[in-house]
Amino acid sequence: MNVWQHSKKQLRPKTVAVFASGDITGACFDFDYIVGVDRACLYLLDKGLPLDLAVGDFDSVSTSEKSLIVKKAQRICQAQPEKNDTDTELALKEVFRQYPEARVTVFGAFGGRLDHALSNLFMPSDPELAPFMRQLFLRDQQNHISYYPKGSHLIMPEPQLPYVAFMTSGEGALEILGAKYPLASSNYFKKKIYTSNEFLDDPIKVTVEDDYVVVIRSRDRR
């Protein structure tokens, strides 16, 4: 490896996978750093995967299961059951505290309790996580979710995910250009989510007036 190759490797942001306690079917594991949230730690250990960080109040595991997690995890962040953050939010805050440049993918954000799913979907609404929204992604077998703050952005298509939806968190207008169904001042209508749109030949340009927009690339169930 020459000096330039080594430099590029060192400059690459750390990739982190956070495994929450929802549906983890179809998750991938090619990451630099792996985090388990509460009961998801057991899933990782059962797969023989590294557990670099375990986070949670661990109220969903037995005493023996918690002992196994404590034994196997490289680091433990024990939370109290009564707290302002969810275990997943705590995990993300700890990851970004350690690695502020990391690109973080959350698996298991959905497929469990609806309140947890909605909390996960709108995690950038937390002021401590908002600065990292462009580095945060949620994935499951059918969806890839990313976040874009106030301003204009190019949304790139992703293979195997032909549909794209846009959900605003603020009250300002949203502009969608270059999509199959564009949205501009001439045809604007207010909705919380603009769904079932599609990419054409080029990236989609989206402009959000305030707060942030949730972008959901998706496909139908196979």
Secondary structure by P-SEA (a helix, b strand, c coil): ccaaaaaaaaaccbbbbbbcccccccccccccbbbbcccaaaaaaaacccccccccccccccaaaaaaaaacccccccccccccccaaaaaaaaaaaaccccbbbbcccccccaaaaaaaaacccccccccccccbbbbcccbbbbbbccbbbbbbbbccccbbbbbbcccbbbbbccccccccccbbbbbccccccccccbbbbbbbcccbbbbbbbcccc
